[in-house]
Amino acid sequence: MENYPITISLDKAVHHFEVGEYAHHEDDKCKFRIYENGAYVASFEPDAHDFLHICQNPGNVEEEILHLLADKIEAHHPHGVNDNVRKLKL
């Protein structure tokens, strides 16, 4: 799967990320890798209920930004990650 862009705005700062999804995810590896300006900065993994959790944060991205990013990734996947969140928001 190709990477897709996600933009996060927080406190007047705008962050442009690219999300790479690894379809053949293994339990001991992170499923979503996050890049900013071409550099790997963070990754997420889904739990048993498909909620995303921070897996790695080598770019020291602020945790609040990572949570906003996880929300947008979950919303980007209409039939995979996180049907539970969509049901709660309806």
Buried (B, 14 or more C-beta within 10 A) or exposed (E): EEEEEBEBEEEEEEBEBBBBBEEEEEEEEBBBBBBBEEEBBBBBBBEEEBBBEBBBBEBEBBEEBBEBBBBEBBBBBEEEBBBEBEEEEE
